[in-house]
Amino acid sequence: MSNQDNQDDVLRWVERVATFCVEEWALPPITGRILGLLMICDPPERSAGEIAEAIQASRASLTSNMRFLATIGLIRKVRVPGDRTTYYRIEDDAWHKVVQRKLDGLSAFDDIADEGMALASGNGLDAQRIRSAQRALTWLRDIAAHNPLQP
C-alpha cells in the first residue's frame, strides 16, 4: 500500500469519527475531524497548521474548535523544548471524560423528572411518559454504576 493510499484511508477514518460526533453528539464536523486526527496521528502531537492542512479546515474555524476541545478537557497543548510551535494532542482519558459527562447528565435528570412528576400530579399519561423516561435513564445509570469506566 502506498503512503498516499494509507493517507486516504486515514482521512476516511477521520471522517467516520467526524460523522459519529455529528450524529451522536451534535458537534460540528470539524470538531470530530480534530478528534479523529489526534487519535490516529503518529506522533500523537500536531500543530494547528498541520491539523488545519490535514483536515482541510480554515485556521479561524480550527482555532475556535481547538479552544472548545481544550476547555472541555479532551485535548491539550504540548510544548517541545527548543521549539516555539504549540502542538496539540488528545488526552489519554478523553473518551472516559466524554462518557462520564454523559453519565453525570443521567443523574441530573432525576431531579428534573421529580419536578415533572410533581407538575403532572398523578397517574395521567404525562406522568407515565415522565416515569418511563426516568426508568430508562435510571436503568442506564445503574448499569454504569455497576460497571465503572476505567480511564
Chimera marker file (.cmm) of the C-alpha trace (Angstrom):
<marker_set name="trace">
<marker id="1" x="0.000" y="0.000" z="0.000" r="1" g="1" b="0" radius="0.5"/>
<marker id="2" x="1.401" y="3.374" z="-0.927" r="1" g="1" b="0" radius="0.5"/>
<marker id="3" x="1.777" y="6.236" z="1.517" r="1" g="1" b="0" radius="0.5"/>
<marker id="4" x="-0.984" y="8.116" z="-0.359" r="1" g="1" b="0" radius="0.5"/>
<marker id="5" x="-3.336" y="5.119" z="-0.069" r="1" g="1" b="0" radius="0.5"/>
<marker id="6" x="-2.656" y="4.962" z="3.662" r="1" g="1" b="0" radius="0.5"/>
<marker id="7" x="-3.231" y="8.719" z="3.979" r="1" g="1" b="0" radius="0.5"/>
<marker id="8" x="-6.552" y="8.382" z="2.124" r="1" g="1" b="0" radius="0.5"/>
<marker id="9" x="-7.588" y="5.535" z="4.456" r="1" g="1" b="0" radius="0.5"/>
<marker id="10" x="-6.684" y="7.638" z="7.492" r="1" g="1" b="0" radius="0.5"/>
<marker id="11" x="-8.708" y="10.595" z="6.212" r="1" g="1" b="0" radius="0.5"/>
<marker id="12" x="-11.700" y="8.327" z="5.530" r="1" g="1" b="0" radius="0.5"/>
<marker id="13" x="-11.466" y="7.050" z="9.096" r="1" g="1" b="0" radius="0.5"/>
<marker id="14" x="-11.168" y="10.611" z="10.453" r="1" g="1" b="0" radius="0.5"/>
<marker id="15" x="-14.316" y="11.463" z="8.506" r="1" g="1" b="0" radius="0.5"/>
<marker id="16" x="-16.121" y="8.497" z="10.064" r="1" g="1" b="0" radius="0.5"/>
<marker id="17" x="-15.189" y="9.819" z="13.526" r="1" g="1" b="0" radius="0.5"/>
<marker id="18" x="-16.496" y="13.243" z="12.499" r="1" g="1" b="0" radius="0.5"/>
<marker id="19" x="-19.777" y="11.736" z="11.284" r="1" g="1" b="0" radius="0.5"/>
<marker id="20" x="-20.167" y="9.862" z="14.570" r="1" g="1" b="0" radius="0.5"/>
<marker id="21" x="-19.574" y="13.065" z="16.565" r="1" g="1" b="0" radius="0.5"/>
<marker id="22" x="-22.114" y="14.949" z="14.453" r="1" g="1" b="0" radius="0.5"/>
<marker id="23" x="-24.791" y="12.258" z="14.652" r="1" g="1" b="0" radius="0.5"/>
<marker id="24" x="-24.337" y="11.204" z="18.273" r="1" g="1" b="0" radius="0.5"/>
<marker id="25" x="-23.332" y="14.436" z="19.984" r="1" g="1" b="0" radius="0.5"/>
<marker id="26" x="-24.393" y="17.194" z="17.573" r="1" g="1" b="0" radius="0.5"/>
<marker id="27" x="-20.826" y="18.502" z="17.367" r="1" g="1" b="0" radius="0.5"/>
<marker id="28" x="-19.621" y="20.400" z="14.319" r="1" g="1" b="0" radius="0.5"/>
<marker id="29" x="-17.885" y="18.130" z="11.783" r="1" g="1" b="0" radius="0.5"/>
<marker id="30" x="-14.583" y="19.951" z="12.237" r="1" g="1" b="0" radius="0.5"/>
<marker id="31" x="-14.597" y="19.088" z="15.943" r="1" g="1" b="0" radius="0.5"/>
<marker id="32" x="-14.970" y="15.408" z="15.122" r="1" g="1" b="0" radius="0.5"/>
<marker id="33" x="-12.248" y="15.643" z="12.476" r="1" g="1" b="0" radius="0.5"/>
<marker id="34" x="-9.848" y="17.161" z="15.001" r="1" g="1" b="0" radius="0.5"/>
<marker id="35" x="-10.578" y="14.379" z="17.488" r="1" g="1" b="0" radius="0.5"/>
<marker id="36" x="-10.251" y="11.701" z="14.822" r="1" g="1" b="0" radius="0.5"/>
<marker id="37" x="-6.955" y="13.036" z="13.535" r="1" g="1" b="0" radius="0.5"/>
<marker id="38" x="-5.469" y="13.406" z="17.014" r="1" g="1" b="0" radius="0.5"/>
<marker id="39" x="-6.499" y="9.848" z="17.865" r="1" g="1" b="0" radius="0.5"/>
<marker id="40" x="-4.768" y="8.288" z="14.867" r="1" g="1" b="0" radius="0.5"/>
<marker id="41" x="-1.780" y="10.506" z="14.097" r="1" g="1" b="0" radius="0.5"/>
<marker id="42" x="1.774" y="9.372" z="14.801" r="1" g="1" b="0" radius="0.5"/>
<marker id="43" x="3.490" y="11.075" z="16.507" r="1" g="1" b="0" radius="0.5"/>
<marker id="44" x="0.463" y="11.963" z="18.674" r="1" g="1" b="0" radius="0.5"/>
<marker id="45" x="1.096" y="15.723" z="18.611" r="1" g="1" b="0" radius="0.5"/>
<marker id="46" x="0.216" y="18.056" z="15.749" r="1" g="1" b="0" radius="0.5"/>
<marker id="47" x="0.491" y="21.809" z="15.320" r="1" g="1" b="0" radius="0.5"/>
<marker id="48" x="-2.617" y="23.818" z="14.474" r="1" g="1" b="0" radius="0.5"/>
<marker id="49" x="-1.225" y="24.316" z="10.970" r="1" g="1" b="0" radius="0.5"/>
<marker id="50" x="-0.674" y="20.586" z="10.486" r="1" g="1" b="0" radius="0.5"/>
<marker id="51" x="-4.184" y="19.831" z="11.732" r="1" g="1" b="0" radius="0.5"/>
<marker id="52" x="-5.741" y="22.500" z="9.502" r="1" g="1" b="0" radius="0.5"/>
<marker id="53" x="-3.887" y="21.181" z="6.476" r="1" g="1" b="0" radius="0.5"/>
<marker id="54" x="-4.725" y="17.535" z="7.176" r="1" g="1" b="0" radius="0.5"/>
<marker id="55" x="-8.452" y="18.094" z="7.652" r="1" g="1" b="0" radius="0.5"/>
<marker id="56" x="-8.646" y="20.975" z="5.148" r="1" g="1" b="0" radius="0.5"/>
<marker id="57" x="-10.028" y="23.495" z="7.644" r="1" g="1" b="0" radius="0.5"/>
<marker id="58" x="-9.577" y="27.238" z="7.906" r="1" g="1" b="0" radius="0.5"/>
<marker id="59" x="-7.339" y="28.427" z="10.722" r="1" g="1" b="0" radius="0.5"/>
<marker id="60" x="-10.165" y="30.575" z="12.168" r="1" g="1" b="0" radius="0.5"/>
<marker id="61" x="-12.586" y="27.663" z="12.390" r="1" g="1" b="0" radius="0.5"/>
<marker id="62" x="-9.879" y="25.392" z="13.679" r="1" g="1" b="0" radius="0.5"/>
<marker id="63" x="-8.849" y="27.827" z="16.425" r="1" g="1" b="0" radius="0.5"/>
<marker id="64" x="-12.324" y="28.114" z="17.938" r="1" g="1" b="0" radius="0.5"/>
<marker id="65" x="-12.830" y="24.343" z="17.848" r="1" g="1" b="0" radius="0.5"/>
<marker id="66" x="-9.407" y="23.674" z="19.367" r="1" g="1" b="0" radius="0.5"/>
<marker id="67" x="-10.220" y="26.146" z="22.144" r="1" g="1" b="0" radius="0.5"/>
<marker id="68" x="-13.530" y="24.357" z="22.773" r="1" g="1" b="0" radius="0.5"/>
<marker id="69" x="-11.885" y="20.918" z="22.921" r="1" g="1" b="0" radius="0.5"/>
<marker id="70" x="-9.175" y="22.200" z="25.265" r="1" g="1" b="0" radius="0.5"/>
<marker id="71" x="-11.728" y="23.892" z="27.522" r="1" g="1" b="0" radius="0.5"/>
<marker id="72" x="-13.706" y="20.674" z="27.970" r="1" g="1" b="0" radius="0.5"/>
<marker id="73" x="-10.501" y="18.736" z="28.609" r="1" g="1" b="0" radius="0.5"/>
<marker id="74" x="-10.373" y="16.490" z="25.552" r="1" g="1" b="0" radius="0.5"/>
<marker id="75" x="-7.177" y="17.893" z="24.054" r="1" g="1" b="0" radius="0.5"/>
<marker id="76" x="-4.229" y="19.749" z="25.490" r="1" g="1" b="0" radius="0.5"/>
<marker id="77" x="-1.420" y="21.955" z="24.338" r="1" g="1" b="0" radius="0.5"/>
<marker id="78" x="2.046" y="20.454" z="24.273" r="1" g="1" b="0" radius="0.5"/>
<marker id="79" x="5.322" y="22.350" z="24.134" r="1" g="1" b="0" radius="0.5"/>
<marker id="80" x="8.513" y="20.847" z="22.773" r="1" g="1" b="0" radius="0.5"/>
<marker id="81" x="11.720" y="22.211" z="24.326" r="1" g="1" b="0" radius="0.5"/>
<marker id="82" x="13.514" y="24.467" z="21.857" r="1" g="1" b="0" radius="0.5"/>
<marker id="83" x="10.503" y="24.670" z="19.526" r="1" g="1" b="0" radius="0.5"/>
<marker id="84" x="8.279" y="27.762" z="19.541" r="1" g="1" b="0" radius="0.5"/>
<marker id="85" x="5.372" y="25.946" z="17.903" r="1" g="1" b="0" radius="0.5"/>
<marker id="86" x="2.414" y="24.896" z="20.030" r="1" g="1" b="0" radius="0.5"/>
<marker id="87" x="1.306" y="21.337" z="19.453" r="1" g="1" b="0" radius="0.5"/>
<marker id="88" x="-1.920" y="19.609" z="20.438" r="1" g="1" b="0" radius="0.5"/>
<marker id="89" x="-2.676" y="16.067" z="21.462" r="1" g="1" b="0" radius="0.5"/>
<marker id="90" x="-5.760" y="14.217" z="22.585" r="1" g="1" b="0" radius="0.5"/>
<marker id="91" x="-5.876" y="13.497" z="26.310" r="1" g="1" b="0" radius="0.5"/>
<marker id="92" x="-5.289" y="9.849" z="27.158" r="1" g="1" b="0" radius="0.5"/>
<marker id="93" x="-8.582" y="9.779" z="29.068" r="1" g="1" b="0" radius="0.5"/>
<marker id="94" x="-10.598" y="11.875" z="26.601" r="1" g="1" b="0" radius="0.5"/>
<marker id="95" x="-13.217" y="9.233" z="25.884" r="1" g="1" b="0" radius="0.5"/>
<marker id="96" x="-13.564" y="8.410" z="29.566" r="1" g="1" b="0" radius="0.5"/>
<marker id="97" x="-14.337" y="12.099" z="30.154" r="1" g="1" b="0" radius="0.5"/>
<marker id="98" x="-16.924" y="12.144" z="27.375" r="1" g="1" b="0" radius="0.5"/>
<marker id="99" x="-18.745" y="9.112" z="28.716" r="1" g="1" b="0" radius="0.5"/>
<marker id="100" x="-18.513" y="10.279" z="32.339" r="1" g="1" b="0" radius="0.5"/>
<marker id="101" x="-20.124" y="13.610" z="31.417" r="1" g="1" b="0" radius="0.5"/>
<marker id="102" x="-22.982" y="11.734" z="29.772" r="1" g="1" b="0" radius="0.5"/>
<marker id="103" x="-23.433" y="9.555" z="32.863" r="1" g="1" b="0" radius="0.5"/>
<marker id="104" x="-23.397" y="12.601" z="35.134" r="1" g="1" b="0" radius="0.5"/>
<marker id="105" x="-26.152" y="14.070" z="32.995" r="1" g="1" b="0" radius="0.5"/>
<marker id="106" x="-28.275" y="10.980" z="33.610" r="1" g="1" b="0" radius="0.5"/>
<marker id="107" x="-28.111" y="11.633" z="37.348" r="1" g="1" b="0" radius="0.5"/>
<marker id="108" x="-29.158" y="15.232" z="36.825" r="1" g="1" b="0" radius="0.5"/>
<marker id="109" x="-32.332" y="14.046" z="35.097" r="1" g="1" b="0" radius="0.5"/>
<marker id="110" x="-33.653" y="12.531" z="38.344" r="1" g="1" b="0" radius="0.5"/>
<marker id="111" x="-34.271" y="15.997" z="39.801" r="1" g="1" b="0" radius="0.5"/>
<marker id="112" x="-35.891" y="17.158" z="36.575" r="1" g="1" b="0" radius="0.5"/>
<marker id="113" x="-38.140" y="14.084" z="36.497" r="1" g="1" b="0" radius="0.5"/>
<marker id="114" x="-39.143" y="14.545" z="40.145" r="1" g="1" b="0" radius="0.5"/>
<marker id="115" x="-40.146" y="18.127" z="39.400" r="1" g="1" b="0" radius="0.5"/>
<marker id="116" x="-42.074" y="16.980" z="36.329" r="1" g="1" b="0" radius="0.5"/>
<marker id="117" x="-43.903" y="14.335" z="38.351" r="1" g="1" b="0" radius="0.5"/>
<marker id="118" x="-44.992" y="16.999" z="40.848" r="1" g="1" b="0" radius="0.5"/>
<marker id="119" x="-46.289" y="19.115" z="37.981" r="1" g="1" b="0" radius="0.5"/>
<marker id="120" x="-48.036" y="16.151" z="36.349" r="1" g="1" b="0" radius="0.5"/>
<marker id="121" x="-49.739" y="15.445" z="39.675" r="1" g="1" b="0" radius="0.5"/>
<marker id="122" x="-50.689" y="11.889" z="39.442" r="1" g="1" b="0" radius="0.5"/>
<marker id="123" x="-51.157" y="8.981" z="37.165" r="1" g="1" b="0" radius="0.5"/>
<marker id="124" x="-52.081" y="10.560" z="33.828" r="1" g="1" b="0" radius="0.5"/>
<marker id="125" x="-50.327" y="9.949" z="30.543" r="1" g="1" b="0" radius="0.5"/>
<marker id="126" x="-47.980" y="12.866" z="31.232" r="1" g="1" b="0" radius="0.5"/>
<marker id="127" x="-46.800" y="11.216" z="34.451" r="1" g="1" b="0" radius="0.5"/>
<marker id="128" x="-46.397" y="7.881" z="32.637" r="1" g="1" b="0" radius="0.5"/>
<marker id="129" x="-44.169" y="9.483" z="29.977" r="1" g="1" b="0" radius="0.5"/>
<marker id="130" x="-42.007" y="11.120" z="32.642" r="1" g="1" b="0" radius="0.5"/>
<marker id="131" x="-41.819" y="7.901" z="34.661" r="1" g="1" b="0" radius="0.5"/>
<marker id="132" x="-40.855" y="5.967" z="31.504" r="1" g="1" b="0" radius="0.5"/>
<marker id="133" x="-38.004" y="8.374" z="30.752" r="1" g="1" b="0" radius="0.5"/>
<marker id="134" x="-36.853" y="8.267" z="34.366" r="1" g="1" b="0" radius="0.5"/>
<marker id="135" x="-36.862" y="4.432" z="34.458" r="1" g="1" b="0" radius="0.5"/>
<marker id="136" x="-34.849" y="4.191" z="31.239" r="1" g="1" b="0" radius="0.5"/>
<marker id="137" x="-32.242" y="6.705" z="32.346" r="1" g="1" b="0" radius="0.5"/>
<marker id="138" x="-32.034" y="5.241" z="35.857" r="1" g="1" b="0" radius="0.5"/>
<marker id="139" x="-31.502" y="1.800" z="34.331" r="1" g="1" b="0" radius="0.5"/>
<marker id="140" x="-28.625" y="3.101" z="32.217" r="1" g="1" b="0" radius="0.5"/>
<marker id="141" x="-27.102" y="4.989" z="35.157" r="1" g="1" b="0" radius="0.5"/>
<marker id="142" x="-27.323" y="1.860" z="37.343" r="1" g="1" b="0" radius="0.5"/>
<marker id="143" x="-25.581" y="-0.259" z="34.704" r="1" g="1" b="0" radius="0.5"/>
<marker id="144" x="-22.749" y="2.260" z="34.596" r="1" g="1" b="0" radius="0.5"/>
<marker id="145" x="-22.554" y="2.329" z="38.408" r="1" g="1" b="0" radius="0.5"/>
<marker id="146" x="-22.090" y="-1.451" z="38.499" r="1" g="1" b="0" radius="0.5"/>
<marker id="147" x="-19.535" y="-1.379" z="35.666" r="1" g="1" b="0" radius="0.5"/>
<marker id="148" x="-17.394" y="1.706" z="36.288" r="1" g="1" b="0" radius="0.5"/>
<marker id="149" x="-15.237" y="3.038" z="33.495" r="1" g="1" b="0" radius="0.5"/>
<marker id="150" x="-11.505" y="2.809" z="33.927" r="1" g="1" b="0" radius="0.5"/>
<marker id="151" x="-9.523" y="5.683" z="32.389" r="1" g="1" b="0" radius="0.5"/>
<link id1="1" id2="2" r="1" g="1" b="0" radius="0.2"/>
<link id1="2" id2="3" r="1" g="1" b="0" radius="0.2"/>
<link id1="3" id2="4" r="1" g="1" b="0" radius="0.2"/>
<link id1="4" id2="5" r="1" g="1" b="0" radius="0.2"/>
<link id1="5" id2="6" r="1" g="1" b="0" radius="0.2"/>
<link id1="6" id2="7" r="1" g="1" b="0" radius="0.2"/>
<link id1="7" id2="8" r="1" g="1" b="0" radius="0.2"/>
<link id1="8" id2="9" r="1" g="1" b="0" radius="0.2"/>
<link id1="9" id2="10" r="1" g="1" b="0" radius="0.2"/>
<link id1="10" id2="11" r="1" g="1" b="0" radius="0.2"/>
<link id1="11" id2="12" r="1" g="1" b="0" radius="0.2"/>
<link id1="12" id2="13" r="1" g="1" b="0" radius="0.2"/>
<link id1="13" id2="14" r="1" g="1" b="0" radius="0.2"/>
<link id1="14" id2="15" r="1" g="1" b="0" radius="0.2"/>
<link id1="15" id2="16" r="1" g="1" b="0" radius="0.2"/>
<link id1="16" id2="17" r="1" g="1" b="0" radius="0.2"/>
<link id1="17" id2="18" r="1" g="1" b="0" radius="0.2"/>
<link id1="18" id2="19" r="1" g="1" b="0" radius="0.2"/>
<link id1="19" id2="20" r="1" g="1" b="0" radius="0.2"/>
<link id1="20" id2="21" r="1" g="1" b="0" radius="0.2"/>
<link id1="21" id2="22" r="1" g="1" b="0" radius="0.2"/>
<link id1="22" id2="23" r="1" g="1" b="0" radius="0.2"/>
<link id1="23" id2="24" r="1" g="1" b="0" radius="0.2"/>
<link id1="24" id2="25" r="1" g="1" b="0" radius="0.2"/>
<link id1="25" id2="26" r="1" g="1" b="0" radius="0.2"/>
<link id1="26" id2="27" r="1" g="1" b="0" radius="0.2"/>
<link id1="27" id2="28" r="1" g="1" b="0" radius="0.2"/>
<link id1="28" id2="29" r="1" g="1" b="0" radius="0.2"/>
<link id1="29" id2="30" r="1" g="1" b="0" radius="0.2"/>
<link id1="30" id2="31" r="1" g="1" b="0" radius="0.2"/>
<link id1="31" id2="32" r="1" g="1" b="0" radius="0.2"/>
<link id1="32" id2="33" r="1" g="1" b="0" radius="0.2"/>
<link id1="33" id2="34" r="1" g="1" b="0" radius="0.2"/>
<link id1="34" id2="35" r="1" g="1" b="0" radius="0.2"/>
<link id1="35" id2="36" r="1" g="1" b="0" radius="0.2"/>
<link id1="36" id2="37" r="1" g="1" b="0" radius="0.2"/>
<link id1="37" id2="38" r="1" g="1" b="0" radius="0.2"/>
<link id1="38" id2="39" r="1" g="1" b="0" radius="0.2"/>
<link id1="39" id2="40" r="1" g="1" b="0" radius="0.2"/>
<link id1="40" id2="41" r="1" g="1" b="0" radius="0.2"/>
<link id1="41" id2="42" r="1" g="1" b="0" radius="0.2"/>
<link id1="42" id2="43" r="1" g="1" b="0" radius="0.2"/>
<link id1="43" id2="44" r="1" g="1" b="0" radius="0.2"/>
<link id1="44" id2="45" r="1" g="1" b="0" radius="0.2"/>
<link id1="45" id2="46" r="1" g="1" b="0" radius="0.2"/>
<link id1="46" id2="47" r="1" g="1" b="0" radius="0.2"/>
<link id1="47" id2="48" r="1" g="1" b="0" radius="0.2"/>
<link id1="48" id2="49" r="1" g="1" b="0" radius="0.2"/>
<link id1="49" id2="50" r="1" g="1" b="0" radius="0.2"/>
<link id1="50" id2="51" r="1" g="1" b="0" radius="0.2"/>
<link id1="51" id2="52" r="1" g="1" b="0" radius="0.2"/>
<link id1="52" id2="53" r="1" g="1" b="0" radius="0.2"/>
<link id1="53" id2="54" r="1" g="1" b="0" radius="0.2"/>
<link id1="54" id2="55" r="1" g="1" b="0" radius="0.2"/>
<link id1="55" id2="56" r="1" g="1" b="0" radius="0.2"/>
<link id1="56" id2="57" r="1" g="1" b="0" radius="0.2"/>
<link id1="57" id2="58" r="1" g="1" b="0" radius="0.2"/>
<link id1="58" id2="59" r="1" g="1" b="0" radius="0.2"/>
<link id1="59" id2="60" r="1" g="1" b="0" radius="0.2"/>
<link id1="60" id2="61" r="1" g="1" b="0" radius="0.2"/>
<link id1="61" id2="62" r="1" g="1" b="0" radius="0.2"/>
<link id1="62" id2="63" r="1" g="1" b="0" radius="0.2"/>
<link id1="63" id2="64" r="1" g="1" b="0" radius="0.2"/>
<link id1="64" id2="65" r="1" g="1" b="0" radius="0.2"/>
<link id1="65" id2="66" r="1" g="1" b="0" radius="0.2"/>
<link id1="66" id2="67" r="1" g="1" b="0" radius="0.2"/>
<link id1="67" id2="68" r="1" g="1" b="0" radius="0.2"/>
<link id1="68" id2="69" r="1" g="1" b="0" radius="0.2"/>
<link id1="69" id2="70" r="1" g="1" b="0" radius="0.2"/>
<link id1="70" id2="71" r="1" g="1" b="0" radius="0.2"/>
<link id1="71" id2="72" r="1" g="1" b="0" radius="0.2"/>
<link id1="72" id2="73" r="1" g="1" b="0" radius="0.2"/>
<link id1="73" id2="74" r="1" g="1" b="0" radius="0.2"/>
<link id1="74" id2="75" r="1" g="1" b="0" radius="0.2"/>
<link id1="75" id2="76" r="1" g="1" b="0" radius="0.2"/>
<link id1="76" id2="77" r="1" g="1" b="0" radius="0.2"/>
<link id1="77" id2="78" r="1" g="1" b="0" radius="0.2"/>
<link id1="78" id2="79" r="1" g="1" b="0" radius="0.2"/>
<link id1="79" id2="80" r="1" g="1" b="0" radius="0.2"/>
<link id1="80" id2="81" r="1" g="1" b="0" radius="0.2"/>
<link id1="81" id2="82" r="1" g="1" b="0" radius="0.2"/>
<link id1="82" id2="83" r="1" g="1" b="0" radius="0.2"/>
<link id1="83" id2="84" r="1" g="1" b="0" radius="0.2"/>
<link id1="84" id2="85" r="1" g="1" b="0" radius="0.2"/>
<link id1="85" id2="86" r="1" g="1" b="0" radius="0.2"/>
<link id1="86" id2="87" r="1" g="1" b="0" radius="0.2"/>
<link id1="87" id2="88" r="1" g="1" b="0" radius="0.2"/>
<link id1="88" id2="89" r="1" g="1" b="0" radius="0.2"/>
<link id1="89" id2="90" r="1" g="1" b="0" radius="0.2"/>
<link id1="90" id2="91" r="1" g="1" b="0" radius="0.2"/>
<link id1="91" id2="92" r="1" g="1" b="0" radius="0.2"/>
<link id1="92" id2="93" r="1" g="1" b="0" radius="0.2"/>
<link id1="93" id2="94" r="1" g="1" b="0" radius="0.2"/>
<link id1="94" id2="95" r="1" g="1" b="0" radius="0.2"/>
<link id1="95" id2="96" r="1" g="1" b="0" radius="0.2"/>
<link id1="96" id2="97" r="1" g="1" b="0" radius="0.2"/>
<link id1="97" id2="98" r="1" g="1" b="0" radius="0.2"/>
<link id1="98" id2="99" r="1" g="1" b="0" radius="0.2"/>
<link id1="99" id2="100" r="1" g="1" b="0" radius="0.2"/>
<link id1="100" id2="101" r="1" g="1" b="0" radius="0.2"/>
<link id1="101" id2="102" r="1" g="1" b="0" radius="0.2"/>
<link id1="102" id2="103" r="1" g="1" b="0" radius="0.2"/>
<link id1="103" id2="104" r="1" g="1" b="0" radius="0.2"/>
<link id1="104" id2="105" r="1" g="1" b="0" radius="0.2"/>
<link id1="105" id2="106" r="1" g="1" b="0" radius="0.2"/>
<link id1="106" id2="107" r="1" g="1" b="0" radius="0.2"/>
<link id1="107" id2="108" r="1" g="1" b="0" radius="0.2"/>
<link id1="108" id2="109" r="1" g="1" b="0" radius="0.2"/>
<link id1="109" id2="110" r="1" g="1" b="0" radius="0.2"/>
<link id1="110" id2="111" r="1" g="1" b="0" radius="0.2"/>
<link id1="111" id2="112" r="1" g="1" b="0" radius="0.2"/>
<link id1="112" id2="113" r="1" g="1" b="0" radius="0.2"/>
<link id1="113" id2="114" r="1" g="1" b="0" radius="0.2"/>
<link id1="114" id2="115" r="1" g="1" b="0" radius="0.2"/>
<link id1="115" id2="116" r="1" g="1" b="0" radius="0.2"/>
<link id1="116" id2="117" r="1" g="1" b="0" radius="0.2"/>
<link id1="117" id2="118" r="1" g="1" b="0" radius="0.2"/>
<link id1="118" id2="119" r="1" g="1" b="0" radius="0.2"/>
<link id1="119" id2="120" r="1" g="1" b="0" radius="0.2"/>
<link id1="120" id2="121" r="1" g="1" b="0" radius="0.2"/>
<link id1="121" id2="122" r="1" g="1" b="0" radius="0.2"/>
<link id1="122" id2="123" r="1" g="1" b="0" radius="0.2"/>
<link id1="123" id2="124" r="1" g="1" b="0" radius="0.2"/>
<link id1="124" id2="125" r="1" g="1" b="0" radius="0.2"/>
<link id1="125" id2="126" r="1" g="1" b="0" radius="0.2"/>
<link id1="126" id2="127" r="1" g="1" b="0" radius="0.2"/>
<link id1="127" id2="128" r="1" g="1" b="0" radius="0.2"/>
<link id1="128" id2="129" r="1" g="1" b="0" radius="0.2"/>
<link id1="129" id2="130" r="1" g="1" b="0" radius="0.2"/>
<link id1="130" id2="131" r="1" g="1" b="0" radius="0.2"/>
<link id1="131" id2="132" r="1" g="1" b="0" radius="0.2"/>
<link id1="132" id2="133" r="1" g="1" b="0" radius="0.2"/>
<link id1="133" id2="134" r="1" g="1" b="0" radius="0.2"/>
<link id1="134" id2="135" r="1" g="1" b="0" radius="0.2"/>
<link id1="135" id2="136" r="1" g="1" b="0" radius="0.2"/>
<link id1="136" id2="137" r="1" g="1" b="0" radius="0.2"/>
<link id1="137" id2="138" r="1" g="1" b="0" radius="0.2"/>
<link id1="138" id2="139" r="1" g="1" b="0" radius="0.2"/>
<link id1="139" id2="140" r="1" g="1" b="0" radius="0.2"/>
<link id1="140" id2="141" r="1" g="1" b="0" radius="0.2"/>
<link id1="141" id2="142" r="1" g="1" b="0" radius="0.2"/>
<link id1="142" id2="143" r="1" g="1" b="0" radius="0.2"/>
<link id1="143" id2="144" r="1" g="1" b="0" radius="0.2"/>
<link id1="144" id2="145" r="1" g="1" b="0" radius="0.2"/>
<link id1="145" id2="146" r="1" g="1" b="0" radius="0.2"/>
<link id1="146" id2="147" r="1" g="1" b="0" radius="0.2"/>
<link id1="147" id2="148" r="1" g="1" b="0" radius="0.2"/>
<link id1="148" id2="149" r="1" g="1" b="0" radius="0.2"/>
<link id1="149" id2="150" r="1" g="1" b="0" radius="0.2"/>
<link id1="150" id2="151" r="1" g="1" b="0" radius="0.2"/>
</marker_set>
